[in-house]
Amino acid sequence: MVFDVGETLIDETRIWSRWADRLGVPRLTMLGVLGGMAALDRSFPEAFELIRPGIDLAAEQAAWERDDPGGLRENFDADDLYPDVRPALAALREAGYRVIVAGNQPPQAEAALLAMDLPVDGVHTSAAWGVEKPAPGFFAKVAAVAGREPAEILYVGDRLDNDVLPAARAGMRTALLRRGPWGYLHAARPEAARADLVLDDLRHLVTALAGSRL
């Protein structure tokens, strides 16, 4: 069992709200523009460009760190975990599954996830691996750290483009989680039928797996 991070395990509402405050726009504006990017299959950095044309995102992040060195800024902590995460991961391990976290995340995210002491067997990030989803190399890394054949792995994420479709191309089973802007929008698309499971709550995984051929 391998899990994506953003909007799968981590509720990013506080992160995007802090970004809105930083950029000086209403929080609804930031969240609405981000939702528009999801609907248009555009990347979230384009939301920053729409709100502040010509923005140098790396420079803005560096300036924010100087202004608020002790704050979370664009980062997350245990308070951002969705409430179903700990019980779901614990139940999966109790059921005998090996549970791994692996997603597109910056360097500091690995330490943040490890500090949460989640009931998992490993935590991995794209920054540490030097390859990001949806690249095939990312899913090759997933299979390597899982120590399983791709067909024995279920990859769980909130997006078709970054999670379900590339994981399926890598030979893995997939679960689409219907939460976050991408999750709700992508679950309504015909391609969602490519997922082996579509879920609204991670706690349903154990029951769904028991009743399936996965």
N, C-alpha and C positions, 0 to 999 in steps of 0.2 A: 504494500500500500504506500503510494508516494503522493505527497500533497504539495500543491502550489502554495504560495504564501499570501500575497495581496488579494483581498476580497475572497479568499478561501479560508485562511486561518485568521487573518488580520483585517479588522474593520478600519478602513482608511479614512473614515469621516473626519476624525480629528486632524489628521495630516493635511487633508485638503482644506479644512477650515482654517488652519494656521497659515497655509499658503495664501488663502484669500485675504487674511488680515495683513500678511506681509506685503502683498501686492496692492492693498488699498481698495479692494472691491468687495461688495457684499458676498457673504458666503454662498448664498443661493446662486449668484452669478457664476462663481467658480465651479460649483457643483453642476450647474446647468450646462456650462460650456464643456465640462468634462464628459457629461452624458451625451452631448452632441458629437464629441469625438468618437465615443463608443458607437453611436448610431451610424456614423459616416465611415466607420472602419479607418479612422485616422488615429495617429498616436497621441498619447497624452501630452508630450512636449509641445504639440501644436496648440494645445489649450493655452499655454503660457504665451505663445507668440500672438494669439488672438487678443489676449487681454493686455499684453504689453509688447507691441511690435518692436522687434529688434532686440529683445531681451537676450542677455548673455547668461544662460541659466547657471553655468558653473561659477561665474563671477558673483551672481546673486546669492548662491548657496554659500560661497566663501564669506561674503559680506554679512550674511545672516548669522553665520557661526561666530564672526567677530562681535556682532551686536548682542548675541544671546548665547554665549558659550556654554552655559549650563542647561539650556532648554532642549526640548525634544526636536524642535524645528520640523524637518521633513522626516524624522525618524519615528519609531513606534516603541511601545513597551507592553508589558503584560496587560495593562488596562485596555489595550486595543484588541485583545483576543475576542473573537465571537464567543458567546456563552456556550455553544455546543462543542467547542474544540476539545477542551480537556476531557470531558466525559466520553466523547466519541473516540478519541485516540486511545484512551485507557481501555475502552471496551474492545477495540480492535486488537490490542496487544493481548488482552485476556483471552480473546478468541483464538490466539495463536498466530496472528499475522505479524510480520515484520513491518514496522511503520517508519517511514522516512519522510523528511521535509526537504524539498528541492524546488527552488523557484528563482525567477529573475529578481535579484536583489543586489543593492550596493554593498561595499565591503563591511560597513558597520552593522548590517542586518544580521549577520551570522552570530555576532556576540550578543545582540539583543535577543535573538531566539534561544540561544543556549542559556541565557540568564533566566529564562522563563521556566526552565526545568520541566519541559513538556515530556509526557510519556511516549518518547520516540526513540528509535534506535540510531538515528543520525540526522544531522542538519547540514545542508549543503546549499550554496548560492552560486549564481552565475558569475559573480565577481571572483569568487575563489577558483572557479573552474576555467574562467577565461572564455566562456561561450554562453550565449543567451538563447532562450527559446525565441522562435520556433526552430532554430537550427538543429539538424539531425544530430550534431555532435553533443548537444545538451542531453538528448535522450539516450545516446550511447553512454554518457556518463552516468545517467540514472540507472541503467541496466548494470553497469559495472559496480556501482556502490551497493546496489541491491543484491548483487550476486545471484541473480536469477535470469532466466531466459525472458525476453520481452513479453512473450505470451503469458507469463506467470505474474506480470506486474499490472496493477490497476493504478493509473494516473488520474488524480482528482484535481480539477481546476474549474475556474469560473468562465473560461473563454474557449471558444471554438478555435480561433486562429493560433493562439499561443499554447493551448493545452490539448484539447480533444483531438483535433485533426492531425497535428504533427506527432502526437503520441501514438495515434492509431497507425500512421504511416510507418512508425518505428516498430510496429507489431505488438503494441501494448493494448490492454483493455483500458477503457476510459469511463470516467464519471464526470458529468457536467453539473456543477453546482449552481443553482438558480439564485444567486445573490450578487449584489453589487451591480453597477450599471451594465457592464458587459454580460454578466450572468443572466439577467432578465432579458436583455435584448437578444442574446445569442440563443437562449432556450426557445425563443419564438420562431427561430429560423428553421427551414427544412433540414439543414445540415445537422441540427441537433439530434436527428434520428441516427446519426453515425455513432453517437455515444452509446455505450453499453447500458449506462444508467443515467437518469436525470434526477437530481435530488434537490430538496429544499432545506434539508437539515442533515448535518454530518452524522447525527446520532442514528439516522435511518440506515446507515451503511451496513452495519452488522446484520440487521434483519433482511435487507435487500440482498446481501451476498448469500445468506443462508437459503434464500428462496430462489436463487438463480443458478446458472451453470458456470458462473465465473470461477 
